[in-house]
Amino acid sequence: MFHLHDDDEEKDDHIKIHHGCNDHEKTENENNGCDKVVEMENGNRSESEQNKGGEMNTYTRTSTKRTRTLTIVDLAGSERSLDTFANRGEGMLETKFISTSLAALHDCVCALAASASKSSFSTFGRSSRSRTSSSGGSSSSRGGHQSSSAGRAPNWRASKLTMLLKDRLLQLCCRSSPSSSSSLLWISHFSPMSWDSPYSRRTAQTAKSLARYGQKMRTSERSLKMASTSSDYASRDPATEWTKKDVVCWLRALDGEGKYENLVDFFSSWADGPSLRREWKYDLARRVAAYGGTEEQGCEIYEKFEQEMKKYKKANSNLISSKITTTSRESS
């Protein structure tokens, strides 16, 4: 697993390098008065020799300090829990630690996703931060497999993996600072051999679960933003006054589960209100299918846009009729 974090902050002072674990490399280069320091640290390997982690920090000394943190976690062999013949002695202990870490990570993501609908990321962050000691948590097989319900904060201390990724996941979900950006990349390896199909299937299930919960978190956050800006485009004529940004906001607000999220880039490149009005239903369906969606999605978007135009015309006609009625009463 790779995690990348960017952060900008004003800093005129000198650079401070914190030494972490055994291996440490530092390189300094001077280029036009700018010093660059690259630091690499080994992660904690106490859980398993197959469960490795590393972190690389890059500092650039100028009037603005820019920090990038790349967290790498290797979970190679985690799908081998299905192979009971290979799990003997130390291999069985390694499998237990890795499975505990994956289960704890899955539970924490589930809890964050459940809290997304209630807009309580900051509450979960504060509660988990207050209950987590700075010395790290102990790994427990039972704690890693406890499922976090919607009303419970994520159990970050269930494994050392979740302790390592706690701040990264909170930054990814909360987007607490406009200047900070986080991204999470999960790389899964699938074997083409038929005898490895159980392992590949388990790997796919884990990656799919994390992707589903991550999508739910992003969609919930987007829905909260859309709720505050929905009145901006709802009061204007969709056929003549909607811009590309308005169409994208309306498209994201159509379905809270992100049904049309895969088509946002497609519509943002060309679709405004007048352009959608000129489209034919099945032409739009074929264009959506060619982009990677389905014809059903194209037809649904067309029909819902027609409903938006009818809704605006009806509201506008009611407003005009009410004004006429008021004017006639005043004249009489």
SESE-84870 format. One record per residue (C-alpha): x, y, z negated; residue number from 1. Coordinates in steps of 0.25 Angstrom, whole numbers. Layout:
! SESE-84870
<pt><east>X</east><north>Y</north><up>Z</up><n>NUM</n></pt>
...
END
This chain:
! SESE-84870
<pt><east>0</east><north>0</north><up>0</up><n>1</n></pt>
<pt><east>5</east><north>14</north><up>4</up><n>2</n></pt>
<pt><east>1</east><north>27</north><up>-3</up><n>3</n></pt>
<pt><east>5</east><north>40</north><up>2</up><n>4</n></pt>
<pt><east>3</east><north>53</north><up>-6</up><n>5</n></pt>
<pt><east>6</east><north>67</north><up>-2</up><n>6</n></pt>
<pt><east>6</east><north>79</north><up>-12</up><n>7</n></pt>
<pt><east>10</east><north>94</north><up>-10</up><n>8</n></pt>
<pt><east>13</east><north>103</north><up>-21</up><n>9</n></pt>
<pt><east>21</east><north>116</north><up>-23</up><n>10</n></pt>
<pt><east>35</east><north>113</north><up>-29</up><n>11</n></pt>
<pt><east>47</east><north>122</north><up>-29</up><n>12</n></pt>
<pt><east>55</east><north>114</north><up>-39</up><n>13</n></pt>
<pt><east>65</east><north>103</north><up>-37</up><n>14</n></pt>
<pt><east>61</east><north>89</north><up>-34</up><n>15</n></pt>
<pt><east>60</east><north>79</north><up>-45</up><n>16</n></pt>
<pt><east>62</east><north>64</north><up>-41</up><n>17</n></pt>
<pt><east>56</east><north>54</north><up>-51</up><n>18</n></pt>
<pt><east>64</east><north>41</north><up>-51</up><n>19</n></pt>
<pt><east>55</east><north>29</north><up>-52</up><n>20</n></pt>
<pt><east>59</east><north>14</north><up>-51</up><n>21</n></pt>
<pt><east>72</east><north>7</north><up>-47</up><n>22</n></pt>
<pt><east>74</east><north>11</north><up>-32</up><n>23</n></pt>
<pt><east>75</east><north>25</north><up>-29</up><n>24</n></pt>
<pt><east>79</east><north>32</north><up>-17</up><n>25</n></pt>
<pt><east>81</east><north>47</north><up>-15</up><n>26</n></pt>
<pt><east>85</east><north>55</north><up>-2</up><n>27</n></pt>
<pt><east>87</east><north>70</north><up>-2</up><n>28</n></pt>
<pt><east>87</east><north>77</north><up>12</up><n>29</n></pt>
<pt><east>89</east><north>92</north><up>14</up><n>30</n></pt>
<pt><east>82</east><north>98</north><up>26</up><n>31</n></pt>
<pt><east>80</east><north>113</north><up>27</up><n>32</n></pt>
<pt><east>80</east><north>115</north><up>12</up><n>33</n></pt>
<pt><east>70</east><north>104</north><up>9</up><n>34</n></pt>
<pt><east>74</east><north>92</north><up>0</up><n>35</n></pt>
<pt><east>67</east><north>79</north><up>2</up><n>36</n></pt>
<pt><east>68</east><north>68</north><up>-8</up><n>37</n></pt>
<pt><east>63</east><north>54</north><up>-5</up><n>38</n></pt>
<pt><east>60</east><north>44</north><up>-17</up><n>39</n></pt>
<pt><east>57</east><north>30</north><up>-17</up><n>40</n></pt>
<pt><east>53</east><north>22</north><up>-29</up><n>41</n></pt>
<pt><east>50</east><north>7</north><up>-31</up><n>42</n></pt>
<pt><east>36</east><north>4</north><up>-37</up><n>43</n></pt>
<pt><east>33</east><north>-5</north><up>-49</up><n>44</n></pt>
<pt><east>35</east><north>-20</north><up>-45</up><n>45</n></pt>
<pt><east>31</east><north>-26</north><up>-58</up><n>46</n></pt>
<pt><east>18</east><north>-32</north><up>-53</up><n>47</n></pt>
<pt><east>24</east><north>-40</north><up>-41</up><n>48</n></pt>
<pt><east>36</east><north>-41</north><up>-32</up><n>49</n></pt>
<pt><east>26</east><north>-41</north><up>-21</up><n>50</n></pt>
<pt><east>18</east><north>-29</north><up>-26</up><n>51</n></pt>
<pt><east>28</east><north>-18</north><up>-23</up><n>52</n></pt>
<pt><east>27</east><north>-3</north><up>-24</up><n>53</n></pt>
<pt><east>35</east><north>9</north><up>-20</up><n>54</n></pt>
<pt><east>34</east><north>24</north><up>-20</up><n>55</n></pt>
<pt><east>41</east><north>35</north><up>-11</up><n>56</n></pt>
<pt><east>40</east><north>50</north><up>-14</up><n>57</n></pt>
<pt><east>45</east><north>61</north><up>-5</up><n>58</n></pt>
<pt><east>48</east><north>74</north><up>-10</up><n>59</n></pt>
<pt><east>51</east><north>87</north><up>-2</up><n>60</n></pt>
<pt><east>56</east><north>99</north><up>-9</up><n>61</n></pt>
<pt><east>51</east><north>112</north><up>-3</up><n>62</n></pt>
<pt><east>42</east><north>123</north><up>-8</up><n>63</n></pt>
<pt><east>31</east><north>112</north><up>-7</up><n>64</n></pt>
<pt><east>33</east><north>98</north><up>-13</up><n>65</n></pt>
<pt><east>27</east><north>87</north><up>-5</up><n>66</n></pt>
<pt><east>27</east><north>73</north><up>-11</up><n>67</n></pt>
<pt><east>23</east><north>60</north><up>-4</up><n>68</n></pt>
<pt><east>21</east><north>47</north><up>-12</up><n>69</n></pt>
<pt><east>21</east><north>34</north><up>-4</up><n>70</n></pt>
<pt><east>17</east><north>22</north><up>-13</up><n>71</n></pt>
<pt><east>19</east><north>8</north><up>-7</up><n>72</n></pt>
<pt><east>13</east><north>-4</north><up>-14</up><n>73</n></pt>
<pt><east>15</east><north>-18</north><up>-8</up><n>74</n></pt>
<pt><east>5</east><north>-28</north><up>-11</up><n>75</n></pt>
<pt><east>11</east><north>-39</north><up>-2</up><n>76</n></pt>
<pt><east>6</east><north>-53</north><up>-6</up><n>77</n></pt>
<pt><east>-7</east><north>-48</north><up>-13</up><n>78</n></pt>
<pt><east>-16</east><north>-57</north><up>-4</up><n>79</n></pt>
<pt><east>-8</east><north>-69</north><up>-9</up><n>80</n></pt>
<pt><east>-17</east><north>-71</north><up>-21</up><n>81</n></pt>
<pt><east>-26</east><north>-80</north><up>-12</up><n>82</n></pt>
<pt><east>-14</east><north>-90</north><up>-10</up><n>83</n></pt>
<pt><east>-14</east><north>-98</north><up>-23</up><n>84</n></pt>
<pt><east>-3</east><north>-107</north><up>-18</up><n>85</n></pt>
<pt><east>7</east><north>-96</north><up>-17</up><n>86</n></pt>
<pt><east>3</east><north>-90</north><up>-31</up><n>87</n></pt>
<pt><east>12</east><north>-97</north><up>-41</up><n>88</n></pt>
<pt><east>20</east><north>-91</north><up>-52</up><n>89</n></pt>
<pt><east>25</east><north>-77</north><up>-49</up><n>90</n></pt>
<pt><east>17</east><north>-77</north><up>-36</up><n>91</n></pt>
<pt><east>4</east><north>-78</north><up>-44</up><n>92</n></pt>
<pt><east>8</east><north>-67</north><up>-54</up><n>93</n></pt>
<pt><east>11</east><north>-58</north><up>-42</up><n>94</n></pt>
<pt><east>-2</east><north>-61</north><up>-35</up><n>95</n></pt>
<pt><east>-9</east><north>-58</north><up>-48</up><n>96</n></pt>
<pt><east>-2</east><north>-44</north><up>-49</up><n>97</n></pt>
<pt><east>-5</east><north>-41</north><up>-35</up><n>98</n></pt>
<pt><east>-19</east><north>-45</north><up>-35</up><n>99</n></pt>
<pt><east>-21</east><north>-37</north><up>-48</up><n>100</n></pt>
<pt><east>-16</east><north>-25</north><up>-42</up><n>101</n></pt>
<pt><east>-24</east><north>-26</north><up>-29</up><n>102</n></pt>
<pt><east>-37</east><north>-29</north><up>-37</up><n>103</n></pt>
<pt><east>-34</east><north>-17</north><up>-46</up><n>104</n></pt>
<pt><east>-32</east><north>-8</north><up>-34</up><n>105</n></pt>
<pt><east>-45</east><north>-13</north><up>-28</up><n>106</n></pt>
<pt><east>-52</east><north>-10</north><up>-41</up><n>107</n></pt>
<pt><east>-47</east><north>4</north><up>-42</up><n>108</n></pt>
<pt><east>-50</east><north>7</north><up>-28</up><n>109</n></pt>
<pt><east>-64</east><north>2</north><up>-31</up><n>110</n></pt>
<pt><east>-66</east><north>11</north><up>-43</up><n>111</n></pt>
<pt><east>-61</east><north>23</north><up>-35</up><n>112</n></pt>
<pt><east>-71</east><north>20</north><up>-24</up><n>113</n></pt>
<pt><east>-82</east><north>18</north><up>-34</up><n>114</n></pt>
<pt><east>-79</east><north>31</north><up>-40</up><n>115</n></pt>
<pt><east>-79</east><north>38</north><up>-26</up><n>116</n></pt>
<pt><east>-94</east><north>39</north><up>-25</up><n>117</n></pt>
<pt><east>-95</east><north>46</north><up>-38</up><n>118</n></pt>
<pt><east>-83</east><north>56</north><up>-35</up><n>119</n></pt>
<pt><east>-76</east><north>52</north><up>-48</up><n>120</n></pt>
<pt><east>-61</east><north>50</north><up>-43</up><n>121</n></pt>
<pt><east>-56</east><north>61</north><up>-52</up><n>122</n></pt>
<pt><east>-63</east><north>54</north><up>-64</up><n>123</n></pt>
<pt><east>-57</east><north>41</north><up>-61</up><n>124</n></pt>
<pt><east>-44</east><north>47</north><up>-59</up><n>125</n></pt>
<pt><east>-44</east><north>54</north><up>-73</up><n>126</n></pt>
<pt><east>-50</east><north>41</north><up>-80</up><n>127</n></pt>
<pt><east>-40</east><north>32</north><up>-74</up><n>128</n></pt>
<pt><east>-29</east><north>42</north><up>-77</up><n>129</n></pt>
<pt><east>-32</east><north>43</north><up>-91</up><n>130</n></pt>
<pt><east>-33</east><north>28</north><up>-94</up><n>131</n></pt>
<pt><east>-20</east><north>25</north><up>-86</up><n>132</n></pt>
<pt><east>-7</east><north>25</north><up>-94</up><n>133</n></pt>
<pt><east>6</east><north>30</north><up>-87</up><n>134</n></pt>
<pt><east>13</east><north>18</north><up>-90</up><n>135</n></pt>
<pt><east>5</east><north>10</north><up>-80</up><n>136</n></pt>
<pt><east>-5</east><north>-2</north><up>-81</up><n>137</n></pt>
<pt><east>-3</east><north>-16</north><up>-83</up><n>138</n></pt>
<pt><east>-8</east><north>-26</north><up>-73</up><n>139</n></pt>
<pt><east>-19</east><north>-35</north><up>-77</up><n>140</n></pt>
<pt><east>-26</east><north>-45</north><up>-68</up><n>141</n></pt>
<pt><east>-39</east><north>-43</north><up>-75</up><n>142</n></pt>
<pt><east>-38</east><north>-28</north><up>-74</up><n>143</n></pt>
<pt><east>-35</east><north>-28</north><up>-59</up><n>144</n></pt>
<pt><east>-47</east><north>-36</north><up>-56</up><n>145</n></pt>
<pt><east>-57</east><north>-28</north><up>-63</up><n>146</n></pt>
<pt><east>-66</east><north>-20</north><up>-54</up><n>147</n></pt>
<pt><east>-68</east><north>-6</north><up>-56</up><n>148</n></pt>
<pt><east>-83</east><north>-1</north><up>-56</up><n>149</n></pt>
<pt><east>-88</east><north>12</north><up>-51</up><n>150</n></pt>
<pt><east>-89</east><north>18</north><up>-65</up><n>151</n></pt>
<pt><east>-75</east><north>13</north><up>-70</up><n>152</n></pt>
<pt><east>-61</east><north>20</north><up>-67</up><n>153</n></pt>
<pt><east>-51</east><north>13</north><up>-59</up><n>154</n></pt>
<pt><east>-42</east><north>3</north><up>-67</up><n>155</n></pt>
<pt><east>-29</east><north>8</north><up>-62</up><n>156</n></pt>
<pt><east>-21</east><north>1</north><up>-73</up><n>157</n></pt>
<pt><east>-26</east><north>-13</north><up>-68</up><n>158</n></pt>
<pt><east>-13</east><north>-14</north><up>-60</up><n>159</n></pt>
<pt><east>0</east><north>-6</north><up>-57</up><n>160</n></pt>
<pt><east>-4</east><north>-5</north><up>-43</up><n>161</n></pt>
<pt><east>-16</east><north>3</north><up>-46</up><n>162</n></pt>
<pt><east>-8</east><north>11</north><up>-56</up><n>163</n></pt>
<pt><east>2</east><north>15</north><up>-45</up><n>164</n></pt>
<pt><east>-9</east><north>18</north><up>-35</up><n>165</n></pt>
<pt><east>-18</east><north>25</north><up>-45</up><n>166</n></pt>
<pt><east>-14</east><north>40</north><up>-42</up><n>167</n></pt>
<pt><east>-13</east><north>37</north><up>-27</up><n>168</n></pt>
<pt><east>-27</east><north>31</north><up>-26</up><n>169</n></pt>
<pt><east>-33</east><north>43</north><up>-35</up><n>170</n></pt>
<pt><east>-27</east><north>53</north><up>-25</up><n>171</n></pt>
<pt><east>-32</east><north>45</north><up>-13</up><n>172</n></pt>
<pt><east>-46</east><north>45</north><up>-18</up><n>173</n></pt>
<pt><east>-47</east><north>58</north><up>-26</up><n>174</n></pt>
<pt><east>-39</east><north>67</north><up>-16</up><n>175</n></pt>
<pt><east>-37</east><north>76</north><up>-29</up><n>176</n></pt>
<pt><east>-28</east><north>86</north><up>-22</up><n>177</n></pt>
<pt><east>-30</east><north>92</north><up>-8</up><n>178</n></pt>
<pt><east>-15</east><north>92</north><up>-6</up><n>179</n></pt>
<pt><east>-13</east><north>78</north><up>-10</up><n>180</n></pt>
<pt><east>-16</east><north>66</north><up>0</up><n>181</n></pt>
<pt><east>-16</east><north>51</north><up>-2</up><n>182</n></pt>
<pt><east>-17</east><north>40</north><up>7</up><n>183</n></pt>
<pt><east>-18</east><north>25</north><up>5</up><n>184</n></pt>
<pt><east>-13</east><north>14</north><up>15</up><n>185</n></pt>
<pt><east>-16</east><north>0</north><up>13</up><n>186</n></pt>
<pt><east>-8</east><north>-10</north><up>22</up><n>187</n></pt>
<pt><east>-13</east><north>-24</north><up>23</up><n>188</n></pt>
<pt><east>-5</east><north>-35</north><up>30</up><n>189</n></pt>
<pt><east>-13</east><north>-46</north><up>37</up><n>190</n></pt>
<pt><east>-7</east><north>-59</north><up>42</up><n>191</n></pt>
<pt><east>-11</east><north>-65</north><up>55</up><n>192</n></pt>
<pt><east>-10</east><north>-79</north><up>50</up><n>193</n></pt>
<pt><east>-22</east><north>-87</north><up>48</up><n>194</n></pt>
<pt><east>-17</east><north>-93</north><up>35</up><n>195</n></pt>
<pt><east>-15</east><north>-79</north><up>29</up><n>196</n></pt>
<pt><east>-30</east><north>-75</north><up>32</up><n>197</n></pt>
<pt><east>-34</east><north>-76</north><up>17</up><n>198</n></pt>
<pt><east>-23</east><north>-66</north><up>13</up><n>199</n></pt>
<pt><east>-26</east><north>-56</north><up>25</up><n>200</n></pt>
<pt><east>-41</east><north>-57</north><up>21</up><n>201</n></pt>
<pt><east>-38</east><north>-53</north><up>7</up><n>202</n></pt>
<pt><east>-29</east><north>-42</north><up>11</up><n>203</n></pt>
<pt><east>-40</east><north>-37</north><up>20</up><n>204</n></pt>
<pt><east>-50</east><north>-37</north><up>9</up><n>205</n></pt>
<pt><east>-42</east><north>-29</north><up>-1</up><n>206</n></pt>
<pt><east>-38</east><north>-19</north><up>10</up><n>207</n></pt>
<pt><east>-53</east><north>-18</north><up>14</up><n>208</n></pt>
<pt><east>-58</east><north>-16</north><up>0</up><n>209</n></pt>
<pt><east>-48</east><north>-5</north><up>-3</up><n>210</n></pt>
<pt><east>-51</east><north>2</north><up>10</up><n>211</n></pt>
<pt><east>-66</east><north>1</north><up>7</up><n>212</n></pt>
<pt><east>-65</east><north>8</north><up>-6</up><n>213</n></pt>
<pt><east>-55</east><north>18</north><up>-1</up><n>214</n></pt>
<pt><east>-65</east><north>22</north><up>10</up><n>215</n></pt>
<pt><east>-76</east><north>23</north><up>-1</up><n>216</n></pt>
<pt><east>-68</east><north>33</north><up>-9</up><n>217</n></pt>
<pt><east>-64</east><north>41</north><up>3</up><n>218</n></pt>
<pt><east>-79</east><north>41</north><up>8</up><n>219</n></pt>
<pt><east>-84</east><north>45</north><up>-6</up><n>220</n></pt>
<pt><east>-74</east><north>57</north><up>-7</up><n>221</n></pt>
<pt><east>-78</east><north>61</north><up>7</up><n>222</n></pt>
<pt><east>-93</east><north>61</north><up>3</up><n>223</n></pt>
<pt><east>-91</east><north>70</north><up>-8</up><n>224</n></pt>
<pt><east>-84</east><north>80</north><up>1</up><n>225</n></pt>
<pt><east>-95</east><north>79</north><up>11</up><n>226</n></pt>
<pt><east>-106</east><north>81</north><up>0</up><n>227</n></pt>
<pt><east>-100</east><north>95</north><up>-2</up><n>228</n></pt>
<pt><east>-99</east><north>99</north><up>12</up><n>229</n></pt>
<pt><east>-111</east><north>92</north><up>18</up><n>230</n></pt>
<pt><east>-119</east><north>105</north><up>17</up><n>231</n></pt>
<pt><east>-110</east><north>112</north><up>27</up><n>232</n></pt>
<pt><east>-113</east><north>104</north><up>39</up><n>233</n></pt>
<pt><east>-127</east><north>100</north><up>35</up><n>234</n></pt>
<pt><east>-132</east><north>114</north><up>36</up><n>235</n></pt>
<pt><east>-128</east><north>116</north><up>51</up><n>236</n></pt>
<pt><east>-133</east><north>111</north><up>64</up><n>237</n></pt>
<pt><east>-126</east><north>97</north><up>67</up><n>238</n></pt>
<pt><east>-128</east><north>99</north><up>82</up><n>239</n></pt>
<pt><east>-122</east><north>113</north><up>84</up><n>240</n></pt>
<pt><east>-114</east><north>117</north><up>71</up><n>241</n></pt>
<pt><east>-107</east><north>104</north><up>66</up><n>242</n></pt>
<pt><east>-92</east><north>104</north><up>67</up><n>243</n></pt>
<pt><east>-83</east><north>92</north><up>68</up><n>244</n></pt>
<pt><east>-81</east><north>93</north><up>53</up><n>245</n></pt>
<pt><east>-96</east><north>93</north><up>50</up><n>246</n></pt>
<pt><east>-98</east><north>81</north><up>59</up><n>247</n></pt>
<pt><east>-87</east><north>74</north><up>51</up><n>248</n></pt>
<pt><east>-92</east><north>78</north><up>37</up><n>249</n></pt>
<pt><east>-106</east><north>73</north><up>42</up><n>250</n></pt>
<pt><east>-101</east><north>60</north><up>47</up><n>251</n></pt>
<pt><east>-94</east><north>57</north><up>34</up><n>252</n></pt>
<pt><east>-106</east><north>61</north><up>26</up><n>253</n></pt>
<pt><east>-115</east><north>51</north><up>34</up><n>254</n></pt>
<pt><east>-111</east><north>39</north><up>26</up><n>255</n></pt>
<pt><east>-105</east><north>39</north><up>12</up><n>256</n></pt>
<pt><east>-98</east><north>26</north><up>15</up><n>257</n></pt>
<pt><east>-89</east><north>31</north><up>26</up><n>258</n></pt>
<pt><east>-97</east><north>24</north><up>37</up><n>259</n></pt>
<pt><east>-92</east><north>34</north><up>48</up><n>260</n></pt>
<pt><east>-79</east><north>37</north><up>42</up><n>261</n></pt>
<pt><east>-71</east><north>30</north><up>53</up><n>262</n></pt>
<pt><east>-78</east><north>40</north><up>63</up><n>263</n></pt>
<pt><east>-74</east><north>53</north><up>56</up><n>264</n></pt>
<pt><east>-61</east><north>55</north><up>65</up><n>265</n></pt>
<pt><east>-69</east><north>52</north><up>78</up><n>266</n></pt>
<pt><east>-80</east><north>62</north><up>75</up><n>267</n></pt>
<pt><east>-71</east><north>73</north><up>69</up><n>268</n></pt>
<pt><east>-63</east><north>73</north><up>82</up><n>269</n></pt>
<pt><east>-75</east><north>78</north><up>91</up><n>270</n></pt>
<pt><east>-88</east><north>78</north><up>85</up><n>271</n></pt>
<pt><east>-95</east><north>91</north><up>80</up><n>272</n></pt>
<pt><east>-110</east><north>93</north><up>80</up><n>273</n></pt>
<pt><east>-112</east><north>97</north><up>95</up><n>274</n></pt>
<pt><east>-103</east><north>86</north><up>99</up><n>275</n></pt>
<pt><east>-111</east><north>76</north><up>92</up><n>276</n></pt>
<pt><east>-124</east><north>82</north><up>97</up><n>277</n></pt>
<pt><east>-120</east><north>80</north><up>111</up><n>278</n></pt>
<pt><east>-116</east><north>65</north><up>109</up><n>279</n></pt>
<pt><east>-125</east><north>54</north><up>114</up><n>280</n></pt>
<pt><east>-128</east><north>43</north><up>104</up><n>281</n></pt>
<pt><east>-122</east><north>31</north><up>110</up><n>282</n></pt>
<pt><east>-110</east><north>39</north><up>116</up><n>283</n></pt>
<pt><east>-107</east><north>43</north><up>102</up><n>284</n></pt>
<pt><east>-108</east><north>28</north><up>98</up><n>285</n></pt>
<pt><east>-99</east><north>23</north><up>108</up><n>286</n></pt>
<pt><east>-88</east><north>34</north><up>105</up><n>287</n></pt>
<pt><east>-89</east><north>30</north><up>90</up><n>288</n></pt>
<pt><east>-87</east><north>15</north><up>94</up><n>289</n></pt>
<pt><east>-75</east><north>19</north><up>102</up><n>290</n></pt>
<pt><east>-69</east><north>26</north><up>91</up><n>291</n></pt>
<pt><east>-70</east><north>14</north><up>82</up><n>292</n></pt>
<pt><east>-84</east><north>15</north><up>75</up><n>293</n></pt>
<pt><east>-97</east><north>9</north><up>80</up><n>294</n></pt>
<pt><east>-108</east><north>13</north><up>89</up><n>295</n></pt>
<pt><east>-117</east><north>12</north><up>77</up><n>296</n></pt>
<pt><east>-109</east><north>22</north><up>70</up><n>297</n></pt>
<pt><east>-110</east><north>31</north><up>82</up><n>298</n></pt>
<pt><east>-125</east><north>30</north><up>83</up><n>299</n></pt>
<pt><east>-127</east><north>32</north><up>68</up><n>300</n></pt>
<pt><east>-119</east><north>45</north><up>69</up><n>301</n></pt>
<pt><east>-126</east><north>50</north><up>81</up><n>302</n></pt>
<pt><east>-140</east><north>47</north><up>74</up><n>303</n></pt>
<pt><east>-136</east><north>54</north><up>61</up><n>304</n></pt>
<pt><east>-131</east><north>66</north><up>68</up><n>305</n></pt>
<pt><east>-144</east><north>67</north><up>76</up><n>306</n></pt>
<pt><east>-151</east><north>66</north><up>62</up><n>307</n></pt>
<pt><east>-142</east><north>78</north><up>57</up><n>308</n></pt>
<pt><east>-147</east><north>86</north><up>69</up><n>309</n></pt>
<pt><east>-161</east><north>83</north><up>67</up><n>310</n></pt>
<pt><east>-160</east><north>86</north><up>52</up><n>311</n></pt>
<pt><east>-154</east><north>100</north><up>54</up><n>312</n></pt>
<pt><east>-165</east><north>103</north><up>65</up><n>313</n></pt>
<pt><east>-176</east><north>99</north><up>55</up><n>314</n></pt>
<pt><east>-170</east><north>107</north><up>44</up><n>315</n></pt>
<pt><east>-167</east><north>119</north><up>53</up><n>316</n></pt>
<pt><east>-182</east><north>119</north><up>58</up><n>317</n></pt>
<pt><east>-187</east><north>118</north><up>44</up><n>318</n></pt>
<pt><east>-179</east><north>130</north><up>40</up><n>319</n></pt>
<pt><east>-184</east><north>138</north><up>53</up><n>320</n></pt>
<pt><east>-198</east><north>134</north><up>50</up><n>321</n></pt>
<pt><east>-197</east><north>138</north><up>35</up><n>322</n></pt>
<pt><east>-191</east><north>152</north><up>40</up><n>323</n></pt>
<pt><east>-203</east><north>154</north><up>49</up><n>324</n></pt>
<pt><east>-213</east><north>150</north><up>39</up><n>325</n></pt>
<pt><east>-207</east><north>160</north><up>29</up><n>326</n></pt>
<pt><east>-206</east><north>171</north><up>40</up><n>327</n></pt>
<pt><east>-221</east><north>169</north><up>43</up><n>328</n></pt>
<pt><east>-225</east><north>170</north><up>29</up><n>329</n></pt>
<pt><east>-217</east><north>183</north><up>27</up><n>330</n></pt>
<pt><east>-224</east><north>189</north><up>39</up><n>331</n></pt>
<pt><east>-238</east><north>185</north><up>35</up><n>332</n></pt>
END
